[in-house]
């Protein structure tokens, strides 16, 4: 499983890279995980109800409908975005297990920063009490994954103010920096991510369903 850091990149360029790697994984079996930051953007799954974007003409940044699950979210600088391109055929073809492992990966990582994350039944993502710190939205094609999760690192979460994040009215967004009461560099979080990717997403640990 190759792990690549792409730096800051616009959403459409990242989507093209994901598509290319998904096709490569289907044909050659090579898995990879892409880590990056996005230029400011809003995304939403292909759903009839787009109300979580609120008034699209007033959004300060572009928005895209994309082939992941879920309602509207914001991506921007200071948020670590992770896109695993993995073959679930080698992991029991179990999408539920995959989603739970993404959550537990993040919960385990947050402990390094003294943050007690948790999952909430029926609400995909990771929370700190009633505050959402990470969003998850995945797509699957022929059992190969794309999209993934976004972990808020910076204390500036103003990009979320123009939407209803994840379609959850009244939801409070938080970040590693806000919960730490200290501005944590994104690079610090990124540098600690790899062991958790291998632990929870590697083939040897495909059965994991709780933090180690």
N, C-alpha and C positions, 0 to 999 in steps of 0.2 A: 504494500500500500504506500504509494508515493505521496508525500505531503509537500505542497508548494505554496509559497507566499507570493501573491501577485501585487501587493501594494494597493494603492488607491486606483480604482478603475470604475468606469461608468457601467450602469446596469446592463445595457444591451451588449456591450463587449464581453462581460462576464457570462451572460446567457449563451453567447456563441461558443465560448470556451467550454462551458458545461455540455452543450450539445455535441461538440466535437469529441469530448472525452467520453461521453456516454456511448456514442457510436463505436469509439475505439475499444471501450470495455466490452461491448456486445460482441465485437468481432475478434478481439485479441485477448480479452480477459484481464487486461491491466486496470487495476483499481487506483484511484487517487483521491486525495482530499485537497480542496482548494481553500486557502485562507486569504481574506482580502478585506479592504474597506471600500465602501461605495461612495461615489459622489452623491450628494443629496437626491433622494428619489423616494417615491411612494409606490408600493406594489400591492396588488390584490389578486386573489385567485379567480379562476373563471367561474363566477357565480352570477346569477341573475340579479341578486341584491348587491348593489354597490353603495349602499347608504353609509357604510363606515368611512367612505372617502369624504363624506359631507358635501360641501359645495366644490366640485372639482375645478370650476373656473377660478376659484380663489386660492387654490393650493399654490404655495410659493415655489414648489419644485415639480418636475415632471412626474407623471404617474404611468404605470404600465400594468396591464392585465397579463398574468402569467400562469403557467401550467403547474401551479402548486396548490395545495389545499389552503383554505383559510381566508379570512377577511383582510382588511387593509393593515399595512404596517409601514413604518418609515425606516429607511437605511441612510446612513450618512457617516461622515468622518467621526472617529471616536467610537465606532461600533465594530466589533470583530465579527465578521460574517464567515461562516464555514459551510462549504458545499462538498459533502462526501459523494463521490461517484463510486458506488459499491454494488456488487452483484448479490442480491438477496437470495438467489437460487442456491448459493453456497451457505446461506444462513437460515435455511428452513422455510424460505418464502413467507416470512412472518413480519408483516409491516407493523403490527402492534408492538412486537418485541423491539423492532428497530427504533420506533419512536420513544419507547420507554428508555432504551439505552442511550439515546441522545439526551434525554432529561437527566439521567443519572450521571452521565459523563459531566454535564455542566454542574450538577450538585456537588460532585466530588472535586471538580476544579475550584469552585468557589470557596471551599474550605481552606485553600491555600491563602486566601485573602481574609480569613476570619469571618466569612459570610455563611450563614446557615440557609441554604436554599432548600426548596421543597417542590414537590409536584402537587397539583390539585386535581382530584378526580374529575374527569370530564372537561378539563381545560388544558390542552396541550401547551407545554412551555414550562418555565421555571420561575418560581415565586420566592420572595422574601416576605414572610407574613402575607399581607394583602397587596404587596407591590410586585409588579412583573418585571423581572430583570432580563429574561431571555425569551425570544419568540422562536417557534419552530413551525416550518411549513415545508413539506417535501412533495416531490413528484416522483413517479415511478414509471418507467417504460420497459416492458418485457423483463420486469423484476430488477432492473438497474435503477438506482436512485439518482436523483439530482435535487437541487435546492438544498435546504438544510436548516441551519439555525443562525440567529443573530444575537450576540451577547452585548448588552449595553455596557460600555466601559467609561466613557466620558461623563462628566456631571451635567453637560449641556444636553438636555433632552427636549429642547424647544421644538424640534421637528415633529414631535408627536402631537403637539397641541392643535394641529389643524385637522386631525382625523379622530375617529373612534378606534383606538388601537385594538386590533384583533376582533373588532366588532363588539367589544365588551364595554358597555356604557359605565362611566365612572371609574374605569380602571386607572390605577396609579402606576406609572412607569418609574423604574429606579435603575441604578447602575452600580457597577463595582466601585466607582469613585464616590458616589453618594453614600453607599452603605459603609464604605471604609472611612468616610469623613476625610478623605485625602485624594488628591487628583492622581490616579494611577495611570501611568502611560500604557497605551494600547500594546506597545512592544513587550512590556512586562508580562501581560496576560498571554499574548501570542507565544512567547518563548516557553511558557509553562504548559501549553496546550498539547504538544505532541504525545507525551506519555499517556494521556487520557484518551486520545484518539486511538492509539494502539490497544489500550486496555479494553475499551468498550466497543470498538468497531472492528478490531482485528478478527481474523477467522478463528483464532484459538479461543476467543472469548465471546463468540456469537450467542452464547446462552445466558450471558449476564443479564440480570433483571433487578439488581440492587447495587448501591455503591459498595466498593470493596474497602 
